[in-house]
Amino acid sequence: MMYVFTWSPFPILRLAIWFIVGLLVGDSLTVDFKKVAAIACVFFICYLISLWKNFKILAGISGSLVIVCLGWFHLYYSSPTVNPDHISNSTDWKMDGFIGRIIESKVEREEYLRYDFAVEQWIRGDSSGSISGLIHLYLAKGDSIALEIGDKVYCNDSFRRVAQPTNPAVFNYSEYLRRSGIYGQAFVRMDQLKIISHQLPTKIPGFLMSVRRRCAEVLRLVITSDREFQIAEALILGIRDYLDEEVKSAYASVGAIHVLAVSGLHVGIIYMVLLFCLKPFRLLDHGNYIVFLGLIMGIWIFALLTGNSPSVMRAATMFSIISLREISKKRANIYNTLGIAAMVILLLHPQYLFAVGFQLSFIAVFGIVHLYPIIYSYVNFSHWLLDKVWSLSCVSMAAQVATFPLSVYYFSQFPVYFLVSNMFAIPGVTVALVMGFMAISAGFISIELALIPGYILDKAIFLVNEAIFFTNELPGSLITGLYISKVEVWLCYGVLILFFTGLQYRSFSTFVCTSVLLLLQLGLICDRNRQVVYQKQVVFYDIPDKTTIDFIAGKEAQLIISNYRHEELGMLSYQIDPYRRTIGLGSVSEGAVSWSESELVDDNEYFKLIQWQGMRIMILDNPLKEYLAFDGKLTVDVLVLSNDVIQNVSQLPACLEAKKVILSSEYSSWLVDKLLLQASKHDVEMHSLSKDGYWLLDLNKTQTL
């Protein structure tokens, strides 16, 4: 008998799903607000009529569509851009200065201190006006004065928009900041700043700041090693600013990066410790209420101390709802609990839906809740220790299976030894959190009392670190260069949901549907691989102070760079590898050469010429000679200009006829605008890599040069 899924036990989860659909639709489509309001009214009338006539199916559909519209409305009205004074609505960002207030403590970067800065006023000459919005304010680390929350500051400079990516498939940092509510940035010196006034934080935030600062001081006193101290700060206080890149890379490579980011794992451990400590109060009259209040206070104080990240908010909300069973005879339905947590967070911060941490956090918990019992039930161990090891392995597998498609989509990698790393990382984190809070609590009384738990904390983190680094050194610990499209992510989740549903309920028809989706997924992969075999492309990248061209034929590619140095490989990989992954190629580190090393480049004292796949590309990067002339005209498909080789379009050699002229990233910015303006007047097809971004020529497509 085929299993029929029913939504009736999960009303809140159903509500949350349709609300999320509304947020997604509102983010994807730009539709006039009045039209959406009219559509919502129609759906609501249909819902009322359906209830009156007892049309249950129609009532369910129309009611769900009303929730979708409400999600759409909420996303629209919660956006700060609806304010006409918001900086995103300004067309002129040129100003002599601006005034605003520091609203978040500094975040340390390699060369800068970064502050979240709420802009309040713009100044242009003798004029000024109100403006709203958040920007990132950057100060060089060498400046001695550190700003504090509440400082009202005048900046004698102009803030600017965050630049969009200029190379294909690169992470869109500007979009990421917009999702976080940041719409601009300013890099200023201390001599450009003037502190106008200081407004002390309100009592609760001020108290939490001082407590957090004191907690960090206690940890510093009981932990002597810098590496262990940095990890202790990340684990217990959510401070990740000082984490060494090598440490973060090692944890990410073995699938244990979630340990360093305060999340549901940490909140769950805090919940269990609090529940154990408060257990004796159940013996008192109305003791369950004391337990409930203790759990709520402990969970949310921890959440506030660690910075209120989306994953912590989700976990704190969920465990707060679970805590209700202490004063209720009914057990909380975990799926409805997840729905309530999602609704609360998205009502407060709808843009959190698009945060990677929020998505991975919810999907990981859902995977553990739903998949763990299915996986665990297939193997039984009579021995207590083996059963615990298997149970912990099942939790790791459930979370990894649930997050696998999204992890590959966002990070393009898969940790092979995630089971091994989590086997010792999770118990180690549990010990570290317990000992950490014991050390901090004792440290508020006396540092001597904190030394013993601090010593255990230090050694626990040390052992976890050594195990992580050992696992990271194992052969094949990380598979990189993976790629999956958005459509394939949805297909993957369709396959996973149907497969485990069929496995749980022994439904043959569900397995058939799983096979259909799997075949479709395989078809997309095969089609992508087929396109890789026959692809022929030339890509001109925007790499600062370099002329960078990628010649791609099938699965082979050669990247030619004007002045290539091996130590710049990291920057090149960041800018070029994302696109290479989308077309099935390996890292730039496997095929980057300089002009002099490439066999494709015919180099002489006047110019460089590349002939490839029937195309002719000329690079002029030296001062032009008067005797640069040919019999008749030399026709090239692409002429690349670099190193300010010409300063006027009229200086282009008359003996050259180019279908497309490209200004490389080595061209001075002040010349680019001038040449582009001249080119438009003289009907010259000119493209600037630094201004217009990368340029791609697909030889398999009809393309006008």
N, C-alpha and C positions, 0 to 999 in steps of 0.2 A: 504493500500500500504506500503510495507516494505521500511523503510528509508535506503538510500544508502549513507554511509559516503564517503566524497571526501577529498583528501589531498590538493587539489589545493590552498585553501586559506592559507595554513600553510607551505610554502616551507622551512622556516628557522627551524621550529620545526621538520619537516621531516629530514632535514640535521643533526640536533643535535641528533635525535634519532639514526640514522645509525652510526654517529660518536661515540656515547656512546656504541653502540653494538660492534664497533671495539675495543674500550678500554677494554670492558669486555672480548672479545675473546682473545685479546693480553695478558690480565692478567691471563686467565685460561689455555691457551695452550702454550707450548714451541715448537716452530717450527723454523727451520732454516730460517734466514732472507732472503736468496736468493730465497728460495721457495715461501715465501710470496710475494716478489717483482715480481717473475715470474707470480704468480697467479693474482696479481694486474694488470700487463701489459695485460694479457689475458682478464680480465674484461673490461679494458679500451678500448681495440681494439673492443670488442663486443659492447661496448657503442657507439663508433664512427660509426661502421657499422650499428647499429640499428638506429641511427639518420639519416644516409645517406639513408637507405631503408625505413625510417619512420615506424619502428616497435616500437610503443610507449611502449607497455608492456615490451618487452625485453630491451628497452633502460632504462626504470625505474628500472628494476631488476639489470641490469649490472651496471648502474650508482650508485645505492645504495650499491652494493658490492664494488665498487671502494672507496666509502666513508668509508666503514667498514675497508678496507685495510689501508686507510690513518689514521684512528684512531689507528689502530694497530701500524703503523710506528711511529706515534707521541708518543705513550706510550713508545715505545722502545727507541727512540732517546732522549726523555726528561728525562730518568732515569739517575741519576748521576753515576750509576754503569757501564755505557758504558766506563767511563774513567778508563783505566787500573791501575791508581794510587789510585783509590777509595778504602777506607778501607774495603768495602765488598769483594773486590777481593784479599785481603791479606790472606794468609794461616797461617802466623805466627804473632800473636798479642802480643808476648812477647817482651817487650822493657824496656829500663831503663828510658825513659822519652819521652815527646812529646811537640811540640810547636804549638800553634794555637792562635786564636783570638776570643774574646767575641763578638757575633753578636746580642744578644738579652738581654734586661734587665732581672734582676733576677726575678724568680718566687719563692715565699715563700711556703714551705711545713712545715709540723709539726716540723721536726727536721733539715731540710736542706734548703739551698738556691740552686736553680737550674738555670743553665745558658745554653743557646744554644752556643756551642763552635765549631768553624770551625777549624779542624785539618789541619796543613800545613806541618809538618815535624816530622818524627820519629827519635829517637836517641837510638842506641844500642851499648854500649861501645864507641869506637872511630869512629864508623860508623854512618851515618845519611842518610836520603833520603826524598824525597818529598812524600806527601800523602795528599789525599783530603777526605772530608766527614764531616758530622755533628755528634756530640755526645752530650750527656747531661753531664755537669760537675757539680758535687754536692759538696758543701762545708757545713760543720757543722755550725749551726746557732751561736754557741758560738764564732766562729772566728770573729775578730773585723773588718777586712778589707773587704769592699764590692767592687767587681769588677764592672767596667763600660763598656758600649759598646765601642769597639775600642781598649780595652786593649789587647796587645800581651803578651801572658803568656807562661812561661815554666813550665811544670808539671813534677816533679821528681817521676813519677809513670807510670803505664801502664793502658790504657783503655781496656775495655773488651766488648764482645758481651752481649746483653741483653738476659737473659735466656728464653728459651721456656717454656711454661707451662708444669708442670709435672703431673697434674691431669686432668681427662677427662672433656671436655666441658667448661673448665675455659677460661675466657677472655684472648686472646692472646695479651699481652701487647707488646711483641717484634714485632709482625706483625703490631700492631697499630703504633708503633714508626717508623717502616720502611715506612709505608704509609705517615708518616709525614716528611720523609727525615732524620730521626735520626737512626743511625746504631750502636751506641755503647754508653757506659757510663763509667764514672770514678768518684770514691769517693775519694777525696783528702783532706788533711789538709793544713792549711795555710803555715805551715813550709815546705810543698812540692811544694809551688808555688813561682814563681819569675816573677814579672811584667817586661818585657823587654822594652816595649815602649807603648805609648798611641797614638792612631790615632783618632782624633776627628771625630764624625759622620759628614756626609755631611750636608750642610746647612738645607735642608728641613727636614730630619729625626731629626737632632739636634733641630731645631725649634719646631717640633711637640712634641718631648720629653719634652722640657721645658714648652710648653703650657699645655701638659697633667699633668705635675707635678704641675704647678700653679693651674690648675683646681681642682686637688685633694686637694690642700691646702685650696682653697676657700671653698670647700664642708666641709672640716674638721672644718673650723671656724664657719660655719653657722649651722652645724648639731652637736648637743652635744652627742646624743646617739650613741654608737659604732655600734649597730645592724643596725640602720637606715643609718648610714654613710657607712657601708659596702655595703648595698643594693644600696645606691645612687651611689657609685663608680661602681658597676656592671651595673646598669641601664644606666648611662650616659657616663661612660668612658670605659666600658667593662673590668674592673679590678675585677676579681673574686677570687683572691688569698686569700683574708682574709674573705671570706664568711664563716659563722659558719655552721658546718655540720648539725645542727638541722634545720637551716633555709632552706638549700638546700633540706633536706629530706622532710620538710613540703611542700615546693613549688612543689616538684616532686610528692608527694603523692596526691595532689589535681589537678594535670594537669596544673600547672602554671609555670613550670620550665623555659619555653621559655621567661618568663618575665625577668628572671635574666640574660639570655644570650642575648647580643645585637644581634638583628636579623632583619628580614624584618618588624616586627611590629614596631620597633623603627625607622627604616629608613622611613617607611610609615608615621609615626607621624611627623618626621622632614620635610618630603616632604610637607605635608599638611600645617604645620605651615609656612614654607618658602613661599609656594604658596599664603597663606593669606597675609603675610607681603609684598610680592612683587606685589600684585594685583594692587596697584595704578600706577605702572610703565607702565601698559598696555595702559594708556591714552596718553603716550608720543609717538612721532614719533619713530618708530622702538623699541618701548618699549617691544615688545615680545622677542626681542633678549636679552634685559637686564634681563627679567624674566628668560629666558632659562639659561643664564650664571650664574645668582644668584642661581638657583636651582642646577645646576651642581656643582658649587663651594661648596655650603653648604652641599650637599649630600656627596661629596668625602672628604671634610675636616672632617666631622663626621666619615666617614668610616676609615680614616687614624688615627684619634684620638682614636678610639675604637679597633684598633689592626688588622683590615682587616681579620676577620674570614670569612670562606666560605659563611656563611649565609648573612653577611653584604656585601660582594663583590657581591653576587647574587642580593641582594635587590638594592644596589647602581647602579649596571649595568642596572637592569630592570627599575628603576625609572629615570635613565638618558635617557633611550630610550623613556620612556613615556613623558619626558620633551620635546622631539623633536616636539611634537604636538603644543608647544607654537610658533614654527616658521614654522610649516607646516600646510597645510589645511587638511591633511589626519590624521585620528585617528590611533594610533598605535594598531595593532592587539596583544592582550595580549598573545596569544599562541606563536606568532612569537617573541614577546618580551622575553618570557621565553626561547625560543630557542636560541636567540642571547646571553642572559645572560649566559646560560649554555655553549655555544660555547666559549665565551670570557674567562670564568673562566677555562674551561678545556684546552683551548689552552695554558693558562699561567701555570696552575697547574693540569695536568691530574689526579694526584693521589687524588685530592679532590673528585673525583667521588666516592671513597670508604670511605669518611668521613661520619659518621652518621649525623652530622649537615647539611652537604650539601644535603644528600638524603632527610632528613625530611623537610628541608626548601623548596626545590623545590616541593616536593609532597604536602606539606601543601598549598603552593600558588596555585598549580594546582587544588587542591581540592576546595579551596575557589572560584577560578575563575569559575570552571565548575559546582560544586555541589551547591554552594550557591543559584544561581537563581532557580534551580530545587526545593530545599527544601523551599525557601522563598515563592515560588508561590503557595504552597499548603494551606497556611493560610493567611487571610487578616484581618488586624485590622484597624478600622477607627480612633481610638484614636492615636494621635501622639506619646505619650510616650510608649504605648503598642507596637506600630509598631517598635519603635527604639529598645525596649527590644527584640522583636522577631527577628529583623534583626541581632542584636549582637549575639543572640543565634544561629541563622542559620550559621553565620560565624564560631562560635566555633564548631558547629556540623560538618560542611563541612570539617574543618581542622582535626578534630578528626577522622572522618570516613576515610579520605584519608591517615592519618598516622597510623591508628590503627594496621594494619598487621606488619609494620616495628617496631613500638613501642613495640609490644609484642615480636617480634623476638629479639630485642636488649636488652630490659629492663625487660621482663617477668612480666609485671604488667600493670594494667589498672586503671586510676583514675575515680572513680564512679561519683564524684561531679564536673567534669570538667566544666559543664555549669555554675554552681553556682560560682565557683572560677573565671572564666573568666569574669563573669558579673560585678564583681567589680574590678578585677585585671587590665583589659584593660583600663577602664576609669581612674583608679588610676595611671597607668603608664603614660597615656597621660598628666595628670596634673603634675606628677612628672617630666617628661621630659621637659615640657614647663617651669615650675618653676625652674628646675635645670639649664637650660641654661640662664634663666633670672638672676638667682643668680650668676652664673659664669661670665656672661657678666658684671653685675654690680660690681662684686668683683674685676675685673681687674681695675676698676676706684676707688672704695672705698668699704671697707667691710661693712660700715654702710648702703650703698645703697642695699647691698645684703641680709640684715637681714630679710626684709619682704618676698621676694620670697623664701628665705631659710627657713623661719618659715613654710610657706605653703608647701614647699617640704618635710620638716621633718614630718609634720602632715599627709600629703598624704601617705607617705611611712608607717608611723605608723599605719594608719587605714587599709591599704592594708595588712600589716603584721598580725594585729589582726584578720582580716577576714580570712586570709589564715590559721592561727593556729586554729581558731574556726572551720573552715570547716574540717581541718585535724583531729580534735577530734571527729567528727561525726562518729557514728558506720558504719563500712563497707566502709570507705572512699577510701580504696585501695584494689584491688584484686591482690594478688601476686601469685607467683609460676606457672604462665602461661608458656606454651611452644608451639612453632610453628616452623616447619622446613622450610628450604629455599624453597622447592617445594610447601609447603602450603602457603608461602608468595605470590608466583606467582599465585597460584590458587585463593587466596583471592582477589588479585587485578583483576584477570580475572572476578571473580564473581561481584565485585563492578562496574567495567567498564560496563559490559554487563547489569547489573541490572539497573543502572541509565540511560544508553542509552535507554533501553527498556521503562523505566518510562517516559523519556523525549519525545520519539517519538512514544510511544504506539505500539511498534513492538512486535508481538506475537512470531516470530521466535527468537528474541533476548532473550526473557524470557525463551524459550525452551533451548537455549544454556546456559543461566544462571543456569537453573535447572540441566543440565548435569554436569557442573563444580561443582555445589554445592554438588551433589550426590557423585562426585569423592572426594571432600574434606571430606565429611562425612565418605566415605569409608576408607580413610587414617586414620581418627581419630579413627574409630571403630577397624581397624586393629592394631593400636598402643595400644588401650585399651585392645585388646585381648592378645597382647604380654605381657602387664603388668601383667595380671592375672596369666600367666603361667611362668613368669620369675623366674630363680633361679641363683643368682650370688653371688660371693664373691669378694669384691673389696678391695685391699690393697692400701691406699692412701699415697702420699708423704706429710706428715705434719711434719715440722721441730721439731726435738727433741721429737717425739711421734711415737708410733706404733698404727696405726689406721686401723681398719678392719671393713668393712660394710657387714653385712649378709642380703641379700635381697631375699625374697620369696614372689612372688606376689606383693600385695600392702603393705606388711609389711616389715619393715627393722629394724635392730638394729645395731647401730654404737658403736663399742667397742674401747675405747681409753686408752692407758696405764696410762696416768696421766692427767685426764680431770679436767679442772677448768671452772666454768660457765663464768667467765669474758673473756675467750678465744672464746666464741661462735661466735663473729663476724668474726674472722679469719677462724674458721672452716666452717662457712656458706659460705664464699667466695670461699673456696677451694672445698667444697663437694656439696653444693646445686645445682650448675649448672648441674652436671651429674644427680643428683636425679630428677631434673625437666624433663630431657630428657626421663626418664624411668617412669614418672608418679608418683613419690613419693613426700612426703612433705619435709619440711625443716629438717635439721639435729637437730634443736632445739627440735624436737618432739621425738627424740629417741637416745640420746647420753648418754652412761654410761661408767663408768670406769671399769677396770678389776674386782675389788672387788664387783661391783654392778651387774654384768652380771650373769645371771643364766646359760649361755652357757659355762662359764669358770670354769674348774675344776682346782683349784689352790692348789699347794703344795710347799714345800720348794725347790724342785728340778726344776720343770718346770710347765708350764700352758698347759692344754690340752683342745681343743675345738672339740667336735664331733657334726656335723651338716649336715643334708641331706646326710648321708652316707659318709661324708668327715671327715678326722681327721687332725687337725692342731695343731702342737706343737709350743709353744713359749718358747725359752730359753733366759732369761734376767738376770739371776743371775750367778755368777761364778760357773763353772762346778765342781762337786764333783767327786772325784776319784771313789766313790762307786755308781755313776750313771750307773747302769747296770740292764739288764733284762734277764730273761731266754730266750735264743734264741735272736731274733731280734724284735724290735718294729718298725713296718712299719707305716709311716705317709705320707699323701699326700703332705703336705706343712710343712716345718720346718722354723720358723721365728727366726732369730737371732737379738738380740738388745743389747745395752749397752756394746758393745765390748766384748761380752761373749767369743769369740774365736779370736785369732790373726793369726792363721794359719789353713789352710784347714785340715791339719793332726790332728788338735785338735777336729774335729767333732767326737762325741761319736760313737764308733764302734758298739754299740748295737742299733743304730738308722739307719733306712733305709728310706731316704726321696726322694720322686720323684722330689720335687722342693725345693730349699733353697732360702729364701728371706732375704736380709739384710735390716733391718728396717731403718727409717730415724733417729733413735737414734744412729746409728753407726757413729763413727768418720770418717771424709772424708779421712784421710791419710791411714786408714785401708781398705777402700772400694776398691781402685784401686789394692792394694796388694792382697786381697782375690779374686777379680774377675780374676786377672791374674793366680793365683794358681788354681782356679776352672776350668779355660779353659784348663789347662795342665792335670788336674786329671779327666776330663770329668764329673765334677759336675755341674748340672743345677742350676746356681746361678743368682739371679736378685737383683740389688740394687735399692731401691726405690728413694734414693736421686740422683743417677746418671742416671738411666734408666727411672725413672718416675713410675707412678702407675702400678699395675699389676692386671688384671681382669681375673677371672675364671668363665666362663659361663657353668653351669652344664647342660644346655639343648643342648649344642653343643659338638661335638667330639673334644676333646682338649687334646693334649699330655702334660702331666706334666713333 
